[in-house]
Amino acid sequence: MQASGLTAWELCCRRGDRWLFHGLDLALVPGDAMHLVGANGAGKSSLMRILAGLTPPSPMLLPEGAARVGTITWQGRVAMIDERLSLDPGQPLGKALDFWARIDGVSPQAAEAHAALLGITSLMDVPVAYLSTGQKKRAGLARLLGQNAGNWLLDEPLNGLDVAGVALIEALIAEHRAAGGTAIVTSHQPLRMPDTSVVNLSHAGPKGARQIADEGRP
Amino acid sequence: MTRALLAILWRDIMRLLRGGKGGAGGGAVLPVLFFLAVAMIFPFAVGPDARLLARVGGGVIWVAALLAAILPLDRLVAPDLEMGFFDQWRLRGIAEEWVIAVRMVAHWLSFGPALMLATLPAGALLGLDGHMLKMVELGLGAGTPGLAALGVMVAAVTAGLRGGAALAGLLVIPLAVPILIFGAGALASGGTAGLALCAAASLVLVALAPFAGGAAVRGAR
């Protein structure tokens, strides 16, 4: 298992003149998991993208009108799945996954084992565009496992999955944590993750943050 | 890193040759057919005067090449941005600049050599003589990498925009003017000075495109 862990200070996200969250501090040590909850539009996916380093955090407003940008420090590699699959829709699933396997240096045996674990072995010849929502989610998880990263960012991993699929994800997360990995998960559906900190972005959201913003205005 | 870039290059080439977002469509054949069609239709429009055709034929081939290079712009960058490929590459520490540089190579490989081959029958259709044909081929060899770089750069800039595909074609044409002037200008003067300037303009574009394109992709997230 890769090294894992996260320290993030003073993360802010601003959409227009609305603060989704302001001054958010997060920390994860190996084996930790965090469940992000919040209403639609509360900023869960925005936080995921900021944590993944895909979008920069907004500068934090300080009372004297100065601004400071939050910091994110990961230990080890970060893997993410979200609603975008990043698999060529016209390709058979096997070939589409092979592309990432080559980049991540996954051995054919390991790739086969991941496919068997996720129950997509029989789908390898099916074009990605023809897969069902749940099957696509499983394919995305196969890519995630191949990356062998210490830290997982899972944005709505349960969408479209059947009961067995949900249980599978719960088991995968538990196994990943037991091996010393970390996971940050957003989900509207209930997800059994024992011993998990829950961060509710609705509380870090517009109302409280707007006050901060107003105070910060020169 | 090298392993990843080779995998990306291979995927890019296969995708551009096969064509289409989902694997359907013309791929590399379509721009070449388009190029030949333009060269073929031109004599119908200006009449069968062989001397006139031979004089303007080189320029026609250049314009046709430019138009053919514009055809695949909409699937160069935008689909990968939409499907999250650039996000996944970023997570693996592969910089956007590298991906754009690789894509530039793939884009050129998918239309450059084919276009230079198709120039032979197109030149015959337009009645170009041997020397003229040689100058056109040399010019295309120097100029098409620049056209590829320009195409990828503009495709990256317009990737995040609605209706970006149409805008991309519109943006490439004026920016391609230096290559066109020097490349086609070499035909009229007959010297190599035009070719050298065409190659220089091309080289500048090739050197700039990965950085401009990479920044554009980051901005489009």
Contacts between the chains, C-beta under 8 A, distances in Angstrom:
chain1	res1	chain2	res2	distance
A	49	B	87	7.9
A	49	B	221	7.6
A	52	B	87	7.2
A	52	B	90	7.7
A	52	B	91	6.0
A	53	B	90	6.7
A	53	B	91	7.6
A	54	B	87	5.4
A	54	B	90	6.0
A	54	B	91	7.9
A	54	B	221	5.6
A	55	B	221	5.8
A	77	B	91	7.9
A	77	B	92	7.9
A	78	B	91	5.8
A	79	B	91	6.5
A	80	B	87	7.2
A	80	B	88	7.6
A	80	B	91	5.8
A	82	B	84	6.8
A	82	B	87	7.8
A	84	B	82	7.4
A	84	B	83	5.6
A	84	B	84	3.3
A	84	B	87	7.3
A	85	B	83	6.6
A	85	B	84	7.0
A	86	B	83	5.6
A	86	B	84	4.3
A	86	B	85	5.1
A	86	B	87	7.2
A	86	B	88	4.7
A	87	B	83	7.7
A	88	B	11	7.6
A	88	B	15	7.1
A	88	B	23	7.7
A	88	B	83	7.9
A	89	B	21	6.9
A	89	B	22	5.1
A	89	B	83	7.7
A	90	B	18	7.7
A	90	B	20	7.0
A	90	B	21	7.1
A	90	B	22	3.7
A	90	B	23	2.9
A	90	B	24	7.1
A	91	B	23	6.9
A	99	B	7	6.1
A	99	B	11	5.5
A	100	B	88	7.4
A	102	B	3	6.8
A	102	B	4	7.7
A	102	B	7	4.1
A	103	B	3	7.1
A	103	B	4	4.3
A	103	B	7	5.1
A	103	B	8	7.5
A	103	B	92	6.4
A	103	B	94	7.9
A	104	B	92	7.3
A	105	B	3	6.8
A	127	B	22	7.8
A	127	B	23	7.8
A	129	B	22	5.8
A	143	B	88	7.8
A	147	B	91	8.0
A	147	B	92	7.4
